[in-house]
Amino acid sequence: MNKENKKVALVICYFQHNYGSQLQALATQMICDKLGIGNETIRIDGLKPEINKAKYRYFLSRIFDINTIKDKMSTVRKLIAKRTNAEYKKNLAKRDALFTQFANERFNLSRLYHSKAELGKQAHEYSAFVVGSDQLWLPSNIAADYYTLNFVPDDIKKVAYATSFGVSRLPKRQANAAKGFLSRLDDIYVRETSGQKLIKELTGKDVRIVCDPTLLFSAEEWNAMAPQERRIKEPYVLCYFLGNNPQHRKWAKQLSDATGCKIVQLMHLDEYIKSDGGVADYPLYEVDSLEFVGLIREAEYVLTDSFHCTIFSTLFRKRFFAFRRYSNDSAVSTNSRLYSLLGTLGMRERLLTGNETIEETTSLFVDWNQVHQRIANLKAESIRLLENALTPR
């Protein structure tokens, strides 16, 4: 098969039961389609046991690290809640089924591979491998050694697009591993300034910042894919909180009281969070990834600690406020991506702590034309770089 006729392999996080993860993966596939680049997403099913085993070993090695323990307690709380709360378990199953259905129906998946070694042996079926975007270079993922593309032979092009470390610093072992796999990549484009700085420190390479794949498409293009019927008829504040911060829920109630808007909340996303209870007028579970986009589109206000919810709120020019999910001194903090996004777009003042008054925040002005011009400039350059990296010569 000629190189020109081969597909590009997308090593992306399409399967995660998270709205941002699925939508950025979908956008990666969509931009390849739009550019006329044949592609298929590497199916994860057969690779998961090997990847998860490596992750388990990583977390076991960090068993005495207090930050890792705190981070993994969310998984424990979720498991306990599923065993003790039948209603929560039932609702979670409904949402999980929608995520799985979305992954199976929306992505052009490859055949089943049972190991990284098997995938590596078949790698010459593809013209290139693309890893990205999202937080695919978290320390645990570096330990799992899948999103590193180390299994891909030297003579096949390897591209990282908008890939994120998720953290501003790596443990020593993962930092040394990163030096190795980064040196094998032919083109590296990252999503945040923190990743740019980290790669410079590790390898001496100067790499470019590109926009998240979801920003490569306009609000109109996303709207065309989302359900057209309004799900909630009343004016509402949409709450999409992933972190366990009761203060953020209290702020939502204050905004609801001040504006008369109802609260629509997507419940217990990454973990079971007790303070989610009793906040929402409309507590929702059965929402797929494009219905999520529709909920943002129709909201009067959006409150979130999510990077991708912030992106879609920006695309749809919503009155939104973003919150820090972690304290800035947390070793597992992923706040840097929000700082980078809002700083690039000139909207840092929309990042809140939850201690601000309603009056001082709702009066904030956004020059949406200027914000969208910045997006357009970054988008044009990002598409140019990706097309150059993947077009056969």
C-alpha positions in Angstrom: 0.0 0.0 0.0 1.3 3.4 -0.9 2.0 5.8 1.9 -0.5 8.3 0.4 -3.2 5.7 0.7 -2.5 4.7 4.3 -4.6 6.0 7.2 -3.3 8.0 10.1 -3.7 6.2 13.4 -5.2 8.4 16.2 -4.1 7.5 19.7 -6.8 9.4 21.5 -8.9 9.2 24.6 -12.3 8.6 23.0 -13.5 6.0 25.5 -13.3 8.0 28.8 -16.6 8.6 30.5 -16.0 12.3 30.5 -17.6 15.0 28.2 -14.4 16.9 27.6 -12.4 13.8 26.8 -14.9 12.5 24.3 -15.5 15.8 22.6 -11.8 16.6 22.1 -11.3 13.1 20.7 -14.2 13.6 18.4 -12.8 17.0 17.3 -9.4 15.3 16.5 -11.2 12.9 14.2 -13.3 15.6 12.7 -10.3 17.9 11.8 -8.6 15.0 10.1 -11.8 14.3 8.1 -12.1 18.0 7.3 -8.5 18.1 6.0 -9.1 15.0 3.9 -6.7 12.9 5.9 -7.8 9.3 6.2 -7.8 8.2 9.8 -8.9 5.6 12.3 -8.9 5.7 16.0 -6.9 2.9 17.7 -9.4 0.8 19.6 -8.5 0.5 23.3 -10.4 -2.6 24.4 -7.7 -5.2 23.9 -5.0 -2.9 25.2 -6.7 -1.8 28.4 -5.5 -4.7 30.6 -1.9 -4.0 29.8 -2.2 -0.3 30.2 -4.2 -0.6 33.5 -1.7 -3.0 34.9 1.1 -0.5 34.4 -1.0 2.2 35.9 -1.7 0.1 38.9 2.0 -0.5 39.4 2.6 3.2 39.2 0.0 4.1 41.8 1.3 1.2 44.0 4.8 2.8 43.9 3.2 6.1 45.1 1.3 4.5 47.9 3.1 6.6 50.6 2.7 9.9 48.6 0.0 11.9 50.4 -1.0 13.8 47.2 -1.5 10.5 45.3 -3.6 9.1 48.1 -5.8 12.1 48.2 -6.3 12.0 44.5 -7.2 8.3 44.5 -9.7 8.7 47.4 -12.2 10.0 44.8 -12.2 6.5 43.2 -12.7 4.9 46.6 -15.6 7.2 47.4 -17.2 6.4 44.0 -17.0 2.7 44.7 -18.5 3.0 48.2 -21.3 5.1 46.9 -22.1 2.6 44.1 -22.4 -0.2 46.7 -24.4 1.8 49.2 -26.6 4.0 47.1 -28.8 2.0 44.6 -30.3 5.2 43.0 -26.8 6.6 42.3 -25.6 3.2 40.9 -28.7 3.1 38.6 -28.2 6.7 37.4 -24.5 6.2 36.8 -25.2 3.0 34.7 -27.5 5.0 32.5 -24.9 7.7 31.9 -22.1 5.2 31.4 -24.2 3.5 28.7 -24.6 6.7 26.8 -20.8 7.3 26.9 -20.2 3.8 25.6 -22.8 4.2 22.9 -21.3 7.5 21.8 -17.8 6.0 21.6 -19.0 3.1 19.5 -21.2 5.1 17.1 -19.2 8.3 16.6 -15.6 7.0 16.2 -14.0 5.2 13.2 -12.4 2.5 15.3 -9.5 0.2 14.3 -9.5 -3.5 14.5 -8.8 -5.1 17.9 -5.2 -5.1 19.1 -4.3 -7.2 22.2 -1.0 -5.6 23.2 1.2 -2.7 22.4 3.7 -5.2 20.9 1.0 -6.4 18.4 0.1 -2.9 17.5 3.7 -2.0 17.0 4.2 -5.0 14.6 1.2 -3.8 12.6 2.1 -0.1 12.7 3.3 0.0 9.1 -0.3 -0.2 8.1 -0.5 3.5 9.0 1.3 6.5 7.5 1.6 8.2 10.9 0.5 8.1 14.5 -1.0 11.1 16.2 -1.3 11.3 20.0 -3.5 14.0 21.6 -5.0 16.0 22.9 -6.1 16.1 26.6 -4.0 15.1 29.6 -2.4 12.1 28.0 1.1 12.7 29.5 0.0 12.6 33.1 2.6 10.7 35.3 0.4 7.6 35.4 0.0 7.6 31.6 3.8 8.0 31.1 4.2 5.0 33.3 1.6 3.1 31.3 3.8 3.9 28.2 0.9 4.0 25.6 0.4 7.6 24.9 4.2 8.0 24.6 4.1 6.2 21.2 7.2 4.2 22.3 5.6 1.1 20.5 5.7 2.8 17.1 8.8 2.0 15.0 11.4 4.7 14.3 10.6 5.0 10.6 6.9 5.9 11.1 6.0 9.5 11.7 4.9 10.3 15.2 3.0 13.6 16.0 1.8 15.0 19.3 -1.1 17.5 18.8 -2.3 19.7 21.7 -1.1 17.0 24.2 -1.0 18.0 27.8 1.0 16.8 30.8 -1.8 17.9 33.1 0.7 18.9 35.7 3.4 21.5 35.8 6.1 19.1 37.1 6.8 15.4 36.8 8.1 12.8 39.3 11.8 12.1 38.6 11.2 8.7 37.0 8.5 10.0 34.7 10.6 13.0 33.9 13.5 10.7 32.7 11.0 8.6 30.7 9.6 11.8 29.1 13.1 12.8 27.9 13.2 9.5 26.0 9.9 9.4 24.3 9.8 13.2 23.5 13.1 12.8 21.6 11.4 10.2 19.3 8.5 12.3 18.3 8.8 14.1 14.9 6.4 16.9 15.7 5.3 18.1 19.1 2.6 20.7 19.6 1.3 21.3 23.1 -1.8 22.9 24.6 -0.5 24.9 27.5 2.5 27.1 28.4 3.3 24.8 31.3 3.8 21.9 28.9 5.9 24.1 26.6 8.1 25.1 29.6 8.4 21.5 30.8 9.5 20.2 27.4 12.1 22.9 27.2 13.4 21.9 30.6 13.5 18.2 29.8 14.8 18.3 26.2 15.9 21.8 25.4 13.3 21.8 22.5 11.2 24.8 21.7 7.7 23.6 20.8 4.7 25.5 19.6 1.4 26.0 21.4 -1.8 25.0 19.5 -5.4 25.2 20.4 -7.4 22.3 21.8 -9.2 20.4 19.0 -12.6 21.5 20.2 -11.6 25.1 19.3 -10.9 24.1 15.7 -14.7 24.2 15.1 -17.1 27.1 15.5 -20.1 27.3 17.7 -22.2 27.0 14.6 -20.5 23.7 13.6 -20.9 22.3 17.1 -24.5 23.5 17.2 -25.3 21.6 14.0 -24.4 18.4 15.7 -26.0 19.0 19.1 -29.8 18.3 19.6 -31.8 21.3 18.5 -34.7 21.0 21.0 -34.2 22.8 24.2 -34.2 20.3 27.1 -34.8 22.7 30.0 -37.5 25.2 29.2 -36.8 27.6 32.1 -33.8 30.0 32.3 -31.1 28.2 34.1 -27.5 28.3 35.5 -25.6 25.2 34.3 -23.3 23.7 36.9 -20.6 21.4 35.7 -18.2 20.8 38.6 -15.7 17.9 38.7 -13.9 18.9 41.8 -15.0 18.4 45.4 -15.5 22.0 46.4 -18.7 22.8 48.4 -17.9 26.5 48.2 -18.5 26.4 44.4 -21.9 24.9 44.9 -22.8 27.6 47.5 -21.8 30.2 44.9 -24.1 28.6 42.4 -27.0 28.9 44.9 -26.2 32.6 45.4 -26.2 33.2 41.7 -29.5 31.4 41.3 -31.1 33.4 44.1 -29.8 36.7 42.6 -30.9 36.0 39.1 -34.0 33.8 39.5 -32.5 31.2 37.3 -33.0 27.5 38.1 -29.9 25.3 38.6 -29.2 22.5 36.2 -26.5 20.3 37.4 -24.6 17.4 35.9 -24.2 15.2 38.9 -21.2 13.2 40.4 -19.0 13.2 37.3 -15.5 12.1 38.3 -16.4 11.1 41.8 -19.3 10.9 44.2 -19.5 14.3 45.8 -21.8 14.7 48.8 -22.2 18.5 48.3 -23.8 17.9 44.8 -26.9 16.8 46.7 -29.7 19.4 47.2 -28.2 22.0 44.9 -30.0 21.4 41.6 -33.5 22.1 40.5 -32.7 19.8 37.6 -30.1 17.1 38.6 -29.2 15.4 35.3 -27.4 12.1 34.6 -28.8 10.9 31.2 -26.8 13.3 29.0 -24.5 12.3 26.2 -21.6 14.4 24.9 -23.4 16.3 22.3 -26.4 16.9 24.6 -23.8 18.4 27.0 -23.0 20.9 24.2 -26.7 21.7 23.9 -27.0 22.4 27.6 -24.2 24.9 27.5 -25.7 26.6 24.4 -29.1 27.1 26.1 -27.8 28.2 29.6 -28.1 31.8 30.9 -25.0 31.2 33.0 -22.4 28.5 33.1 -20.4 27.7 36.3 -17.6 25.1 35.9 -14.1 23.9 37.0 -13.8 22.1 33.6 -11.4 23.1 30.9 -13.6 21.9 28.1 -16.8 23.3 29.5 -14.9 26.6 29.6 -14.0 26.2 26.0 -17.6 25.6 24.9 -18.9 28.4 27.1 -16.5 30.7 25.2 -17.5 29.4 21.8 -21.1 30.1 22.6 -20.4 33.4 24.2 -22.0 32.5 27.4 -21.9 34.3 30.7 -19.6 31.9 32.4 -17.3 31.7 35.4 -14.5 29.1 35.8 -13.3 27.9 39.2 -10.0 26.4 40.4 -10.5 22.7 40.9 -7.4 22.4 43.0 -5.4 24.6 45.4 -2.4 26.0 43.5 0.1 24.2 45.7 -1.4 20.8 45.1 1.0 18.4 43.4 -1.8 16.9 41.4 -3.3 20.3 40.3 -4.4 20.6 36.7 -5.2 24.3 37.1 -2.5 25.3 34.7 -4.6 24.5 31.6 -7.3 26.9 32.7 -4.7 29.6 33.4 -3.2 29.1 30.0 -6.6 29.1 28.2 -8.0 32.1 29.9 -4.7 34.0 29.7 -4.4 33.3 26.0 -8.0 34.6 25.4 -7.7 37.6 27.7 -10.3 36.4 30.2 -8.3 35.7 33.4 -10.8 37.7 35.4 -13.4 35.0 34.8 -11.4 32.5 36.9 -12.9 32.7 40.4 -12.1 31.3 43.9 -15.8 31.2 45.0 -15.3 34.0 47.5 -16.2 36.8 45.1 -19.5 38.6 45.4 -22.2 38.1 42.8 -22.4 41.8 42.1 -18.7 42.2 41.3 -18.6 39.2 38.9 -21.9 39.5 37.0 -20.9 43.1 35.9 -17.7 41.9 34.3 -17.5 42.8 30.6 -16.2 40.6 27.8 -15.2 41.9 24.4 -16.4 38.8 22.6 -15.2 40.0 19.2 -11.7 40.3 20.5 -11.8 36.9 22.2 -13.0 35.2 19.1 -10.4 37.0 16.9 -7.7 35.5 19.2 -9.3 32.1 18.8 -9.4 32.5 15.0 -5.7 33.4 14.9 -4.7 30.5 17.0 -7.1 28.1 15.1 -5.6 29.1 11.7 -2.1 28.5 12.8 -3.0 25.2 14.6 -4.6 23.8 11.5 -1.7 24.9 9.3 0.8 23.1 11.6 -1.3 19.9 11.9 -1.9 19.8 8.1 1.9 20.2 7.4 2.7 17.5 9.9 0.3 14.9 8.4 0.4 15.7 4.6 2.6 13.2 2.8 5.6 14.7 0.9 
